[in-house]
Amino acid sequence: MRILLSGYHNPHYPTITEYMERAVVALGHELVIFDDRRHIVPGRIRRRFPWLQRIDLAHINKTLIDLAARSKPDIAVITGGHRISPQSVDTLKRGGMKTVLWTIDAPRTFQPLLRAAPHYDHIFCQGTEALELFNQADIHNARWLPMACDPELHRPTPLSPADRSLYESDIVFVGSHYPERAELFTPLAALPSRSFSIWGPGWEVLPASSPLKNHIKGAHTRPEEWLKIYSAARIVLSSHYRDPLERFPVYQASPRVFEILACGAFQLCDDQRDMFALFQDAHDLVIFTNAEDMVAKVKYYLEHPEERNAIAAQGRKTVLSRHTYQDRIKELLTKIGHDN
């Protein structure tokens, strides 16, 4: 089967788009790749001149239509979907292919998807918050399809003595700075004789007086680096993005949740709603409800390594058995009636 997969290719390192592409190929299908952010006008200029943004999006959509006309895929899977117009979806359908929307990321700007979604044959959503938003808009054919891991890329990594010196930590967080995260993590800086490391962009904005300032180890991390960070940590924290103004819900499980588990790390995660349908608390990972609960569980599991290691091992077993990108592509194809 020939599958056109549209998604964003980060120029610096692989992300979920490449993981999906690898799964399509591994399952024996022919892959047609489309980068939906191949802009011709720089973003700083497009933001100043809306008419250039419209021209740029028209170019992206025409490039997609031309590629589909040449390659003639059986299925077009559009991840994200914000840049692909309803008219382009209709054109793809007239070309004889099934069209699939797979929403990803938090629904900060969902209006374009609400306009385009009815034009697709099938809709899948990374998080159940998107299902709610579609239902509120009287769009009722969406299904939940969360993110996953790639076992060949997300795995425990051997560490050299130099790696251990650089990356080993009792507690680690890898991710962007948000004020809510800084507030949540601040009590960890006060734990006696416990090393706490923060890796990720944006944390340099912390004031010099912040107790977390000395715990910042680095900004952007490539996959080969965060594999070592996770493998060297006793506890890996997960904290999901939430809209501080509560304009939209976010229930989805981050791709990092699956990647951390696949690395064989013990994960302490906030109580994100979708997590409870994917993993079992205190079995695959451990969920905390607030800062006080987080600190208490950090203390407990640092003092109980056998329990911690058993949960980490079970978490890896669970994620590899049912939450890989090959599992997701298989499920997608089965539900749209193309499972062979």
ZAMAR-848526 format. One line per field, with one value per residue (C-alpha): residue in three letters; residue number from 0; x, y, z. Coordinates in nm, 2 decimals, decimal comma. Each point is the difference from the previous one (the first is absolute). Layout:
<recs>
res = ALA:...
n = NUM:...
c1 = X:...
c2 = Y:...
c3 = Z:...
</recs>
This chain:
<recs>
res = MET:ARG:ILE:LEU:LEU:SER:GLY:TYR:HIS:ASN:PRO:HIS:TYR:PRO:THR:ILE:THR:GLU:TYR:MET:GLU:ARG:ALA:VAL:VAL:ALA:LEU:GLY:HIS:GLU:LEU:VAL:ILE:PHE:ASP:ASP:ARG:ARG:HIS:ILE:VAL:PRO:GLY:ARG:ILE:ARG:ARG:ARG:PHE:PRO:TRP:LEU:GLN:ARG:ILE:ASP:LEU:ALA:HIS:ILE:ASN:LYS:THR:LEU:ILE:ASP:LEU:ALA:ALA:ARG:SER:LYS:PRO:ASP:ILE:ALA:VAL:ILE:THR:GLY:GLY:HIS:ARG:ILE:SER:PRO:GLN:SER:VAL:ASP:THR:LEU:LYS:ARG:GLY:GLY:MET:LYS:THR:VAL:LEU:TRP:THR:ILE:ASP:ALA:PRO:ARG:THR:PHE:GLN:PRO:LEU:LEU:ARG:ALA:ALA:PRO:HIS:TYR:ASP:HIS:ILE:PHE:CYS:GLN:GLY:THR:GLU:ALA:LEU:GLU:LEU:PHE:ASN:GLN:ALA:ASP:ILE:HIS:ASN:ALA:ARG:TRP:LEU:PRO:MET:ALA:CYS:ASP:PRO:GLU:LEU:HIS:ARG:PRO:THR:PRO:LEU:SER:PRO:ALA:ASP:ARG:SER:LEU:TYR:GLU:SER:ASP:ILE:VAL:PHE:VAL:GLY:SER:HIS:TYR:PRO:GLU:ARG:ALA:GLU:LEU:PHE:THR:PRO:LEU:ALA:ALA:LEU:PRO:SER:ARG:SER:PHE:SER:ILE:TRP:GLY:PRO:GLY:TRP:GLU:VAL:LEU:PRO:ALA:SER:SER:PRO:LEU:LYS:ASN:HIS:ILE:LYS:GLY:ALA:HIS:THR:ARG:PRO:GLU:GLU:TRP:LEU:LYS:ILE:TYR:SER:ALA:ALA:ARG:ILE:VAL:LEU:SER:SER:HIS:TYR:ARG:ASP:PRO:LEU:GLU:ARG:PHE:PRO:VAL:TYR:GLN:ALA:SER:PRO:ARG:VAL:PHE:GLU:ILE:LEU:ALA:CYS:GLY:ALA:PHE:GLN:LEU:CYS:ASP:ASP:GLN:ARG:ASP:MET:PHE:ALA:LEU:PHE:GLN:ASP:ALA:HIS:ASP:LEU:VAL:ILE:PHE:THR:ASN:ALA:GLU:ASP:MET:VAL:ALA:LYS:VAL:LYS:TYR:TYR:LEU:GLU:HIS:PRO:GLU:GLU:ARG:ASN:ALA:ILE:ALA:ALA:GLN:GLY:ARG:LYS:THR:VAL:LEU:SER:ARG:HIS:THR:TYR:GLN:ASP:ARG:ILE:LYS:GLU:LEU:LEU:THR:LYS:ILE:GLY:HIS:ASP:ASN
n = 0:1:2:3:4:5:6:7:8:9:10:11:12:13:14:15:16:17:18:19:20:21:22:23:24:25:26:27:28:29:30:31:32:33:34:35:36:37:38:39:40:41:42:43:44:45:46:47:48:49:50:51:52:53:54:55:56:57:58:59:60:61:62:63:64:65:66:67:68:69:70:71:72:73:74:75:76:77:78:79:80:81:82:83:84:85:86:87:88:89:90:91:92:93:94:95:96:97:98:99:100:101:102:103:104:105:106:107:108:109:110:111:112:113:114:115:116:117:118:119:120:121:122:123:124:125:126:127:128:129:130:131:132:133:134:135:136:137:138:139:140:141:142:143:144:145:146:147:148:149:150:151:152:153:154:155:156:157:158:159:160:161:162:163:164:165:166:167:168:169:170:171:172:173:174:175:176:177:178:179:180:181:182:183:184:185:186:187:188:189:190:191:192:193:194:195:196:197:198:199:200:201:202:203:204:205:206:207:208:209:210:211:212:213:214:215:216:217:218:219:220:221:222:223:224:225:226:227:228:229:230:231:232:233:234:235:236:237:238:239:240:241:242:243:244:245:246:247:248:249:250:251:252:253:254:255:256:257:258:259:260:261:262:263:264:265:266:267:268:269:270:271:272:273:274:275:276:277:278:279:280:281:282:283:284:285:286:287:288:289:290:291:292:293:294:295:296:297:298:299:300:301:302:303:304:305:306:307:308:309:310:311:312:313:314:315:316:317:318:319:320:321:322:323:324:325:326:327:328:329:330:331:332:333:334:335:336:337:338:339
c1 = 0,00:0,12:-0,04:0,06:0,09:0,00:0,18:0,26:0,37:0,21:0,33:0,20:-0,11:-0,27:-0,34:-0,33:-0,03:0,31:-0,12:-0,33:0,19:0,23:-0,31:-0,17:0,31:0,06:-0,35:0,08:-0,19:0,14:0,05:-0,05:0,14:-0,14:0,15:-0,29:0,22:0,22:-0,07:0,12:-0,03:0,18:-0,23:0,10:-0,12:-0,32:-0,10:0,03:-0,18:-0,31:-0,03:0,34:-0,12:-0,29:0,23:0,24:-0,28:-0,14:0,35:0,02:-0,35:0,08:0,33:-0,20:-0,26:0,27:0,19:-0,32:-0,08:0,34:0,03:-0,37:-0,01:-0,28:-0,02:0,10:0,07:0,02:0,15:-0,06:-0,22:0,02:0,16:-0,21:-0,31:-0,35:0,03:0,32:-0,16:-0,29:0,25:0,18:-0,32:-0,09:0,33:-0,13:0,19:-0,14:0,08:0,09:0,05:0,22:-0,01:0,32:0,11:-0,21:-0,31:0,13:-0,15:-0,27:-0,23:0,18:-0,04:-0,37:-0,05:0,20:-0,09:-0,34:0,18:0,21:-0,11:0,15:0,11:0,24:0,11:0,32:-0,20:-0,36:-0,03:-0,02:-0,29:-0,19:0,07:-0,12:-0,31:-0,09:0,03:-0,24:0,28:-0,04:0,21:0,34:0,19:0,28:0,34:0,28:0,37:0,25:0,36:0,25:0,17:0,30:0,07:-0,14:0,19:0,23:0,34:0,34:0,18:0,38:0,16:0,00:-0,37:-0,08:0,20:-0,20:-0,35:-0,05:-0,26:-0,25:-0,28:-0,01:-0,24:0,04:-0,23:-0,07:-0,04:-0,35:-0,06:-0,23:0,27:0,25:-0,24:-0,07:0,37:0,13:-0,06:0,24:0,29:-0,03:0,03:0,32:0,27:-0,21:0,12:-0,26:0,07:-0,20:0,06:-0,19:-0,06:-0,12:0,12:0,27:-0,29:-0,01:0,12:0,33:-0,18:-0,19:0,10:-0,01:0,26:0,29:-0,18:-0,02:0,24:-0,07:-0,25:-0,09:0,08:0,02:-0,15:0,34:0,06:-0,34:0,03:0,31:-0,17:-0,30:0,23:0,21:-0,29:-0,16:-0,32:-0,12:-0,27:-0,28:-0,20:-0,25:-0,08:-0,33:-0,14:0,06:-0,31:-0,21:-0,12:0,01:0,05:0,31:-0,04:0,24:0,30:0,32:0,23:0,26:-0,21:0,04:0,36:0,10:-0,16:0,16:0,34:-0,06:-0,02:-0,21:-0,26:-0,18:-0,27:-0,27:-0,36:-0,07:-0,35:0,09:0,28:-0,25:-0,13:0,35:0,20:-0,06:0,10:0,27:0,03:0,14:0,08:-0,09:-0,24:0,01:-0,29:0,18:0,34:-0,04:-0,09:0,29:0,26:-0,13:0,01:0,35:0,12:-0,17:0,12:0,36:0,00:-0,16:0,21:-0,14:-0,36:0,13:0,19:-0,29:-0,25:0,25:0,04:-0,37:-0,05:0,24:-0,16:-0,35:0,11:0,18:-0,29:-0,28:0,12:0,24:-0,04:-0,05:-0,29:-0,15:0,04:-0,15:-0,30:-0,05:0,00:-0,23:-0,26:-0,01:-0,03:0,35:0,16:0,18
c2 = 0,00:0,35:0,25:0,37:0,14:0,37:0,14:0,24:-0,09:0,17:0,09:-0,08:-0,34:-0,27:0,04:-0,18:0,06:-0,21:-0,26:-0,04:-0,02:-0,27:-0,20:0,02:-0,13:-0,27:-0,13:-0,05:0,29:0,25:0,34:0,34:0,28:0,36:0,27:0,23:0,28:0,05:0,37:0,23:0,32:0,03:-0,01:0,35:0,15:-0,21:0,12:0,36:-0,04:-0,22:0,00:-0,17:-0,26:-0,08:-0,02:-0,23:-0,23:-0,02:-0,10:-0,28:-0,13:0,01:-0,20:-0,26:-0,04:-0,02:-0,27:-0,20:0,02:-0,13:-0,27:-0,11:-0,13:-0,22:0,20:0,35:0,04:0,36:0,05:0,33:0,13:0,38:0,08:-0,22:0,16:-0,17:0,06:-0,20:-0,29:0,00:-0,01:-0,30:-0,18:0,06:-0,15:-0,33:-0,01:-0,03:0,30:-0,02:0,28:-0,08:0,30:0,05:0,24:0,21:0,17:0,36:0,09:-0,26:0,21:-0,09:-0,37:0,04:0,15:-0,26:-0,32:-0,06:-0,03:-0,30:-0,36:-0,09:0,20:-0,11:0,20:-0,01:0,11:-0,05:0,38:0,02:-0,26:0,23:0,31:-0,19:-0,13:0,36:0,10:-0,28:-0,21:-0,35:-0,23:0,07:-0,28:0,01:-0,10:0,11:0,02:-0,28:-0,10:-0,15:-0,29:0,01:0,37:0,03:-0,25:-0,03:0,14:-0,12:0,27:0,07:0,13:0,35:-0,04:-0,08:0,29:0,23:-0,14:-0,21:0,15:-0,10:0,20:0,14:0,20:0,05:0,26:0,37:0,26:0,11:0,21:-0,27:-0,26:0,22:0,04:-0,37:-0,10:0,26:-0,22:-0,26:0,24:-0,01:-0,38:-0,08:-0,20:-0,06:0,10:0,15:0,09:0,20:-0,02:0,20:0,34:0,31:-0,06:0,27:0,26:-0,11:0,29:-0,04:-0,04:-0,32:-0,31:-0,19:0,22:-0,23:-0,31:0,10:-0,22:0,09:0,13:-0,19:-0,37:-0,23:-0,36:-0,16:0,23:-0,04:-0,38:0,02:0,24:-0,24:-0,30:0,17:0,13:-0,17:0,19:0,18:0,26:0,07:0,31:0,08:0,33:0,16:0,33:0,24:0,20:-0,31:0,09:-0,36:-0,34:-0,22:-0,37:-0,17:-0,20:0,16:-0,21:0,03:-0,22:-0,29:0,07:0,02:-0,34:-0,15:0,11:-0,21:0,30:0,04:0,27:0,22:0,18:0,26:-0,12:0,06:-0,15:-0,21:-0,17:-0,20:-0,18:-0,08:-0,10:-0,13:0,22:-0,15:-0,29:0,16:0,34:0,21:0,30:0,30:0,25:0,31:0,13:-0,14:-0,35:0,02:0,08:-0,28:-0,25:0,11:-0,06:-0,34:-0,14:0,12:-0,19:-0,31:-0,09:-0,36:0,13:0,28:-0,24:-0,25:0,28:0,12:-0,35:-0,05:0,34:-0,09:-0,34:0,17:0,27:-0,24:-0,25:0,24:0,36:0,01:0,20:-0,32:-0,08:0,34:-0,03:-0,35:0,13:0,30:-0,22:-0,26:0,27:0,15:-0,34:-0,03:-0,26:-0,20
c3 = 0,00:-0,08:0,29:-0,03:0,35:0,05:0,30:0,13:-0,03:0,27:-0,18:0,32:0,12:-0,07:0,17:-0,02:-0,38:-0,06:0,25:-0,19:-0,33:0,13:0,12:-0,34:-0,18:0,27:-0,06:-0,37:-0,15:-0,26:0,15:-0,16:0,21:0,01:0,23:0,08:0,12:-0,31:0,00:-0,27:0,21:0,34:0,31:0,12:-0,33:-0,02:0,34:-0,11:-0,33:0,01:-0,38:-0,02:0,25:-0,24:-0,30:0,19:0,12:-0,36:-0,11:0,26:-0,10:-0,37:0,07:0,19:-0,28:-0,26:0,20:0,04:-0,37:-0,09:0,27:0,00:0,36:0,13:0,33:0,10:0,37:0,10:0,35:0,17:-0,29:0,07:-0,33:-0,23:-0,13:-0,03:-0,38:-0,01:0,19:-0,25:-0,29:0,16:0,04:-0,37:-0,08:0,14:0,33:0,35:0,21:0,37:0,25:0,30:0,24:0,22:0,27:0,24:-0,16:0,03:-0,34:-0,09:-0,22:-0,33:0,09:0,07:-0,35:-0,17:0,20:-0,17:-0,34:0,11:-0,02:0,34:0,30:0,28:0,30:0,21:0,31:0,12:0,04:-0,38:0,00:0,24:-0,22:-0,31:0,17:0,11:-0,36:-0,10:-0,16:0,14:-0,20:0,17:0,17:0,27:-0,13:0,25:-0,07:0,06:0,00:-0,25:0,17:-0,23:0,09:0,35:0,21:0,30:-0,09:0,13:0,18:0,02:0,31:-0,16:-0,08:0,36:0,12:-0,23:0,01:0,32:0,23:0,26:-0,15:-0,36:-0,21:-0,38:-0,15:-0,06:0,27:0,10:0,32:0,13:-0,04:0,18:0,29:0,01:0,00:0,25:0,31:-0,15:0,03:0,38:0,03:0,19:-0,17:-0,31:-0,35:-0,22:-0,36:-0,25:-0,38:-0,25:-0,17:0,17:0,36:-0,03:0,06:0,37:0,23:0,17:0,33:-0,12:0,19:-0,33:-0,16:0,09:-0,11:-0,37:-0,20:-0,36:-0,25:-0,32:0,01:-0,30:0,03:0,04:0,30:0,18:-0,05:0,23:0,24:0,05:0,02:0,27:0,22:0,29:-0,04:-0,32:0,05:-0,25:0,02:-0,28:-0,15:0,12:-0,12:0,29:-0,11:-0,02:-0,35:-0,12:0,16:-0,04:0,10:-0,24:0,10:-0,14:-0,23:0,27:0,23:-0,24:-0,08:0,37:0,07:-0,31:0,14:0,31:0,23:0,31:-0,08:0,24:-0,19:0,07:-0,01:-0,36:-0,08:-0,30:0,20:0,20:-0,31:-0,13:0,31:0,35:0,29:0,23:-0,26:-0,32:0,14:0,30:-0,01:0,22:0,06:0,13:0,12:0,35:-0,14:-0,25:0,27:0,22:-0,28:-0,11:0,36:0,02:-0,33:0,05:0,32:-0,15:-0,31:-0,03:-0,04:-0,23:-0,22:-0,02:-0,11:-0,26:-0,14:-0,02:-0,16:-0,28:-0,05:-0,03:-0,24:-0,23:0,00:-0,11:-0,04:-0,30:-0,32:-0,19:0,23:-0,07:-0,38:0,01:0,20:-0,23:-0,31:0,16:0,10:-0,35:-0,16:-0,15:0,23:-0,26
</recs>
